Amino acid sequence: MNRVRALWSKHWYAWAFVAPVVIVLAVLVFYPLVQGIWQSFTNLTEANQAAQICERTLGGGQTCVPNPDQARFVGLQNYVDLLTGRVGEFWHQLTITLIWTASCVFLHYTLGLGLAVLLHREMRFRSIYRVLLILPWAVPAFVSAFAWKFIYDRDAGVINAVIRAFGGQSIDFFDSVPKALAAVIAVNVWLGVPFMMVALLGGLQSIPGELYEAAEMDGASPWQRFVNVTLPGLRPVSNSVILLGTIWTFNMFPIIFLVSRGGPAGGTEILVTGAYRAAFEGIRNYGFAAAYGVVILSILVLYSMVYKRVLSRQGEVW
C-alpha cells in the first residue's frame, strides 16, 4: 500500500493523463466484453430478454407481470450446442474461416512485399503509383464490397460484360463454393494489399543501404541480397503486420456478408457472419451469439500467444 502511495505521489501526473484512456476503454471495451461473456452462459433471446410482460388496458394504462420465460443461466449449454454442431455450422464455418484467412494473409503479404520492393526503387512517377495503390485502402470496406458485388453481377457486371463482348458466356461467380470463395478472397486481397505495401515500404526504407553495398561487393546476386538482407531486415515489420493482418482478416465481416452473402447455401460463411446471423436473424439468440464471440476471441488470443512463443524461440524481440 505504501508503495502505491509513493508511486502516486511521484507520478500523479502520469496517472492523470492515463486515467481518461482507461475510463474510455473500460466503458467501450471491458464492460461490453464482460457482459458478452456473461451472456454466453445464458439463454438470452429476443423473446425472453424483458423482465416483465406489459399490456395496455382499456383505460389507457398498462399492467405488467413478471416474464415467466425470462433469460436464465444455462452454464455451458451454448458452447456445447455450438461446438457439437447441434445449432449452427461451427466446424464448417471454422474451416472456411481458416482457408479465407490463410489465403488472404499470404496474398496480402506476398503481393504487398512485391509492390513495396518495386516502389522502393527509383522510377518515374513513383509518387503517383504510390497514391494509386493506396486508394483501395482509403475506400471504406462496405463501399468496396458493394462495388465488387456489382462488378461480379451475372447480368450487369463489368466482368461478364467484357466476357460477352468477346463472345463468351456469362459466369455466375456465386453458384458454387470454390468460385464464391475465390471471388471474396480477390476482393479482400484488393483491399488489404495497400496496408501491407505501406508497412513493408516503411520497413524497406529503414534498412541501411550499406548492407546492400557490402553484399554487392561480396558478389551477391539480387536474389541473394533479397533473401539475406531484405527479408531479415523486414522481419520485425513482417511479424507485426502478419499478426495484425490475420486478426483483421479473421474478423472481416463486410466482404463476406455483402459480396457473397455467405452463399451459396452458407458455403462461404465464416465465424463472424455466423455470429451475426445468430444475433440478428430469425429468433435472435443473443446468448448463442455471445458464445460465438467468446470462441472467436479465444481462438485469436490462443493464436497470438502461440505466434509470440514461436517468435520468442526464434530470438525475436516482441
C-alpha positions in Angstrom: 0.0 0.0 0.0 2.8 2.4 0.9 4.5 1.6 -2.5 1.3 2.5 -4.3 1.1 5.8 -2.4 4.7 6.5 -3.2 4.2 5.9 -6.9 1.0 8.0 -6.9 2.8 11.0 -5.2 5.8 10.7 -7.6 3.9 10.1 -10.8 0.5 11.5 -10.2 0.6 13.5 -13.5 1.2 10.3 -15.4 -1.9 8.7 -13.8 -3.9 11.8 -14.6 -3.1 11.5 -18.3 -3.7 7.8 -18.4 -7.0 7.9 -16.4 -9.2 9.2 -19.3 -8.0 6.5 -21.6 -8.6 3.8 -19.0 -12.1 5.1 -18.3 -13.0 5.1 -22.0 -11.6 1.6 -22.6 -13.5 0.4 -19.5 -16.7 1.8 -20.8 -16.4 0.9 -24.5 -14.3 -2.3 -24.4 -14.1 -4.0 -21.0 -17.7 -3.6 -19.8 -19.2 -5.0 -23.1 -16.6 -7.8 -23.1 -17.6 -8.9 -19.6 -21.3 -8.5 -20.4 -20.8 -10.6 -23.5 -19.0 -13.3 -21.7 -21.8 -13.4 -19.1 -24.5 -13.6 -21.7 -22.8 -16.5 -23.3 -23.7 -18.5 -20.2 -27.4 -17.6 -20.5 -30.3 -18.5 -22.9 -30.9 -14.8 -23.6 -33.0 -14.3 -26.8 -35.2 -11.6 -28.3 -38.2 -13.2 -26.7 -37.1 -13.6 -23.1 -34.9 -10.5 -22.6 -37.6 -8.5 -20.9 -38.0 -8.9 -17.1 -41.7 -8.1 -17.4 -44.5 -8.5 -19.9 -46.7 -5.4 -20.1 -50.1 -5.0 -21.7 -52.2 -1.9 -22.3 -55.5 -1.6 -20.5 -58.8 -0.2 -21.8 -58.3 2.9 -19.7 -55.0 3.8 -21.4 -52.7 2.5 -18.8 -50.8 -0.7 -18.7 -50.4 -3.7 -16.5 -47.1 -5.6 -16.1 -46.4 -9.1 -14.8 -43.1 -10.9 -14.4 -41.9 -12.8 -17.5 -42.1 -16.5 -16.7 -39.7 -17.3 -19.5 -37.1 -14.6 -18.6 -33.5 -15.4 -19.6 -31.6 -17.6 -17.1 -28.2 -19.0 -16.5 -27.6 -22.2 -18.6 -23.9 -22.8 -18.0 -22.0 -24.2 -20.9 -25.1 -25.2 -22.9 -24.5 -22.6 -25.7 -20.9 -23.8 -26.1 -22.0 -27.4 -26.2 -24.6 -26.6 -28.9 -22.0 -24.6 -30.8 -19.1 -27.0 -30.7 -21.1 -30.1 -31.3 -22.9 -28.6 -34.3 -26.3 -29.1 -32.6 -27.0 -25.5 -33.5 -25.3 -23.7 -36.4 -22.4 -24.9 -38.6 -19.4 -24.1 -36.4 -16.9 -26.5 -37.8 -17.7 -25.8 -41.4 -17.5 -22.1 -40.7 -14.2 -22.5 -38.9 -12.8 -24.4 -41.9 -13.9 -21.7 -44.3 -12.5 -19.0 -41.9 -9.1 -20.7 -41.8 -9.0 -21.1 -45.6 -10.1 -17.5 -46.0 -7.6 -16.1 -43.5 -4.6 -18.1 -44.6 -5.2 -17.4 -48.3 -5.8 -13.6 -47.8 -2.9 -13.1 -45.5 -0.5 -15.0 -47.7 -1.6 -13.0 -50.8 -1.6 -9.7 -48.8 2.0 -10.2 -47.7 3.5 -11.6 -50.9 1.8 -9.0 -53.2 2.4 -6.2 -50.7 6.1 -7.2 -50.5 6.5 -7.3 -54.3 4.9 -3.9 -54.7 6.9 -2.4 -51.9 10.2 -3.6 -53.4 9.1 -2.2 -56.8 8.2 1.2 -55.3 11.3 1.3 -53.2 13.4 1.7 -56.4 13.9 4.9 -58.2 11.4 5.3 -61.1 9.4 7.9 -62.9 6.0 8.8 -61.4 6.7 6.8 -58.3 4.7 9.1 -56.1 1.7 8.7 -58.4 1.9 4.9 -58.3 2.0 5.0 -54.5 -1.1 7.1 -54.3 -3.0 5.0 -56.8 -2.0 1.8 -54.9 -3.1 3.2 -51.6 -6.6 4.2 -52.9 -8.3 0.8 -52.2 -7.2 1.1 -48.6 -8.7 4.6 -48.3 -12.2 3.4 -49.5 -14.5 2.1 -46.7 -14.8 -1.7 -46.8 -18.6 -1.7 -47.3 -18.4 0.7 -50.2 -15.8 -1.6 -51.9 -18.0 -4.6 -51.2 -21.0 -3.1 -52.9 -18.8 -2.0 -55.9 -17.4 -5.5 -56.3 -20.8 -7.0 -55.9 -21.9 -5.0 -58.9 -18.7 -6.0 -60.8 -19.4 -9.7 -60.2 -23.1 -9.4 -61.2 -24.1 -12.0 -63.7 -26.3 -9.7 -65.8 -25.0 -6.2 -65.3 -21.5 -6.8 -64.0 -18.4 -5.4 -65.7 -16.5 -8.7 -65.9 -19.4 -10.5 -67.6 -19.9 -7.6 -69.9 -16.3 -8.0 -71.1 -16.7 -11.7 -71.4 -19.9 -11.3 -73.5 -18.2 -8.7 -75.7 -15.6 -11.3 -76.7 -18.3 -13.9 -77.4 -18.2 -15.8 -74.1 -20.9 -16.9 -71.7 -21.7 -15.0 -68.5 -20.2 -16.5 -65.4 -22.2 -16.8 -62.1 -19.5 -16.2 -59.6 -21.7 -17.4 -56.7 -23.2 -20.6 -57.9 -20.5 -22.8 -56.2 -18.4 -22.6 -53.1 -15.0 -22.6 -54.8 -15.9 -19.7 -57.2 -17.7 -17.7 -54.4 -14.7 -18.1 -52.0 -12.2 -17.2 -54.7 -14.3 -14.1 -55.5 -14.5 -12.8 -51.9 -10.8 -13.6 -51.4 -10.0 -11.5 -54.5 -11.9 -8.6 -53.1 -10.2 -8.8 -49.7 -6.8 -9.0 -51.3 -7.6 -5.9 -53.3 -8.5 -4.2 -50.0 -5.6 -5.5 -47.9 -2.6 -5.3 -50.1 -2.1 -1.5 -49.8 -1.7 -1.8 -46.0 0.9 -4.4 -46.3 2.6 -2.5 -49.1 2.8 0.7 -47.0 4.0 -1.1 -43.9 6.7 -3.1 -45.7 7.8 0.0 -47.7 8.4 1.8 -44.5 10.5 -1.3 -43.3 12.5 -1.2 -46.6 13.4 2.4 -46.1 14.8 1.6 -42.6 17.3 -1.0 -43.9 20.7 0.7 -44.2 21.9 1.0 -47.8 25.4 0.0 -46.7 24.2 -3.6 -46.2 23.2 -3.8 -49.9 26.5 -2.3 -51.0 28.5 -4.7 -48.9 26.6 -7.7 -50.2 27.0 -6.5 -53.8 30.8 -6.1 -53.2 30.9 -9.7 -51.9 29.4 -10.8 -55.2 25.8 -11.5 -54.0 23.2 -11.7 -56.7 19.9 -9.7 -56.5 18.1 -12.7 -55.2 20.8 -13.4 -52.6 20.6 -9.8 -51.5 16.8 -10.1 -51.2 17.0 -13.3 -49.1 19.9 -12.4 -46.9 19.4 -8.6 -46.5 15.9 -7.6 -47.3 13.9 -10.3 -45.6 15.9 -10.3 -42.4 15.7 -6.5 -42.3 11.9 -6.7 -42.7 11.4 -9.4 -40.1 10.3 -7.0 -37.2 7.7 -5.3 -39.5 6.6 -8.6 -41.1 6.0 -10.1 -37.7 3.7 -7.3 -36.7 1.7 -6.9 -40.0 1.2 -10.7 -40.3 -0.3 -10.8 -36.8 -2.5 -7.8 -37.4 -3.5 -8.9 -40.9 -4.5 -12.3 -39.5 -6.7 -10.8 -36.8 -8.3 -8.3 -39.2 -9.0 -10.9 -41.9 -10.3 -13.5 -39.4 -12.9 -10.9 -38.4 -13.5 -9.3 -41.8 -17.3 -9.3 -41.8 -18.4 -6.9 -44.6 -16.7 -8.6 -47.5 -18.3 -12.0 -46.9 -21.7 -10.6 -45.8 -22.1 -8.0 -48.6 -20.4 -9.7 -51.5 -21.3 -13.4 -51.3 -23.9 -13.2 -48.5 -22.3 -16.4 -47.2 -23.6 -18.3 -50.2 -24.2 -20.5 -51.9 -26.2 -22.2 -49.2 -23.9 -21.0 -46.4 -20.8 -22.3 -48.2 -18.8 -19.2 -47.6 -20.0 -18.3 -44.1 -17.2 -17.5 -41.6 -17.4 -17.4 -37.9 -18.2 -13.7 -37.6 -21.1 -13.9 -40.1 -22.4 -17.0 -38.2 -22.3 -14.9 -35.0 -24.2 -12.1 -36.8 -26.9 -14.4 -38.1 -27.4 -15.9 -34.7 -27.8 -12.5 -33.1 -29.8 -10.6 -35.7 -31.7 -13.1 -37.9 -34.7 -15.3 -37.1 -35.2 -15.7 -33.4 -32.4 -13.6 -32.2 -30.4 -15.8 -29.9 -28.1 -13.3 -28.1 -26.7 -15.9 -25.7 -25.6 -18.2 -28.5 -24.2 -15.3 -30.5 -22.2 -14.3 -27.4 -20.8 -17.8 -27.2 -19.7 -17.4 -30.9 -17.9 -14.2 -29.9 -16.2 -15.7 -26.9 -15.0 -18.7 -29.0 -13.7 -16.3 -31.7 -11.9 -14.2 -29.1 -10.4 -17.4 -27.6 -9.1 -18.6 -31.0 -7.4 -15.3 -31.7 -5.9 -15.0 -28.2 -4.5 -18.5 -28.5 -3.1 -17.8 -31.9 -1.4 -14.6 -30.7 0.1 -16.5 -27.8 1.4 -19.3 -30.0 2.7 -16.7 -32.5 4.5 -14.8 -29.8 6.0 -18.0 -28.4 7.3 -19.1 -31.8 8.9 -15.7 -32.4 10.5 -15.8 -28.9 12.0 -19.2 -29.7 13.5 -17.7 -32.9 15.1 -15.0 -30.9 12.7 -12.2 -32.0 12.1 -9.4 -29.5 8.3 -8.9 -29.0 
